[in-house]
Amino acid sequence: MAPKGGINVRVLTMDTELEFTILAKTTGKLLFDQVVQTTGLREIWYFGLQYTDSAGLESWLNLDKKVQDQKVKKEPTLQFKFRVRFYPENVADEIIQGSTLRLLFLQVKADILNETTYSPAEKSVLLASFATQAKYGNYETEVHEVGYLANDKILPEAVITGHKLSREEWENKISLFHAKHKGMTREDSMVEYLKIGQDLETYGISYYDISNKKGSELILGVDCLGINVYNQGDRLSPKINFPWSEINRISYKNNNFIVKLNDKKSPKFIGICRKQKMSKKIYELASGNHEMYMRRRRPDTLEVQQMKAQKRDEESARAKEKAELSKEIAARAKAEQMREEMEAKYKEMEKRMKQREAELEEANENIKRLEEQLRELREAKENLESQQDELKEMMQKLEEAKNLEAEERHKMEEEIKVKQEEIEEVRNIVEEKEKQARELQEEVELSKQKLEETTATFTTEIETQNGDASSVSSDEHDEHDEHDEHDEHD
């Protein structure tokens, strides 16, 4: 409840809601000052208080008149919107405060999404990606999963319905651009958004229905660059353009809005307004835009110079912080990379160690096989010697048995022949065993050499790895000491 004689007022900004109680004698200027003091805005020249009048038309509060004397729609709580009234020409050059930037960004975004400002599909997608960066920060695959934009109004309805793409396909297009904005701050993202927005054909234009002396129905557009005249049904391509630099004077009389040009040979333009007192509203908006146009071309006031100096100091401090942060991130990334590389090397060494163990086991098996073959070779040689001894003994008996009967002698010769064949067979086995032993001996020597090389390489890698680990530890320690020194200095 408002105190006796008080009037309740609600003011909606683009990001908050404010409530005040004003007096019957409160002027528009006093209410406006209350709003900017509450919000902390200093670039107040862009803004105004908008209201719906008793006839249902959008109007701007006159700051010189009392609030209650103006035709604000009568309600228990008077409703106002704190909005940008005069749009900047070049956002990057003109906007100083972050709070001003945010309110302008939110308003231009709303104008685009509700189609007050026309934006084609390709620009709408790019704009949406900057808005997404401003809201969500850097795109991270593990964080921003499919559907992370599901609850956001991302594109003008006309863009969505005018193309045969699903919501998911539009979101995917925006996500691809969003990923490219990595490292961009919220403020930079809003500036990039507005740099695209300010180049749209209908950016910041207020339109009014008029007619000319011939009775032809036209549209009058007023913005930061001048006054445009359009044919009905076409708000993108003006048929007549009056830049502020070519306008000598603007005025209104009754329902006529009048534009006189610097070129005295050019006829004045007269727009006839359909609604009563609309010519005055057009005049007030056009005068304000013209004043802003002239202001931008005059030297900065002391207040603006101070604000810009403060902004430069803040940007310098942020740049320094960003550089230090980037340096720290790079150092941490390098350390993490080295850790990953060392981990990969350790895994490789583990693999090599298992391979070395397998080679060692194979070498041991070869040695066992060699020992077994050598044992078999010894046995075969011993068997050969035994057979040879038996043959020698049989040959001696044959020599001694010259006088034996022919049959017995033949029998002994047959036995000697068989024994010779056995000896030849054993000799072949011995030769084969010796060959196998030589081959296995060579294989053992090769395994031994390979094992020695692997061991030497493995030892070198371990020493190098330990050196790298010490280096990483030392770098992190130095970095920590450096930060400590900065803290002490601060």
Secondary structure as UniProt FT lines:
FT   TURN            4..5
FT   STRAND          6..12
FT   STRAND          17..23
FT   TURN            24..25
FT   HELIX           28..39
FT   HELIX           44..46
FT   STRAND          47..53
FT   TURN            54..55
FT   STRAND          58..60
FT   TURN            63..64
FT   HELIX           67..69
FT   STRAND          77..84
FT   HELIX           91..94
FT   HELIX           98..113
FT   TURN            114..115
FT   HELIX           121..136
FT   TURN            141..143
FT   TURN            146..151
FT   HELIX           157..161
FT   HELIX           167..180
FT   TURN            181..183
FT   HELIX           186..197
FT   TURN            198..199
FT   TURN            201..204
FT   STRAND          206..211
FT   TURN            213..214
FT   STRAND          217..222
FT   STRAND          226..231
FT   TURN            232..233
FT   STRAND          240..243
FT   HELIX           244..246
FT   STRAND          247..253
FT   TURN            254..255
FT   STRAND          256..261
FT   TURN            264..265
FT   STRAND          269..273
FT   TURN            276..277
FT   HELIX           278..296
FT   HELIX           302..400
FT   TURN            401..403
FT   HELIX           406..489
//
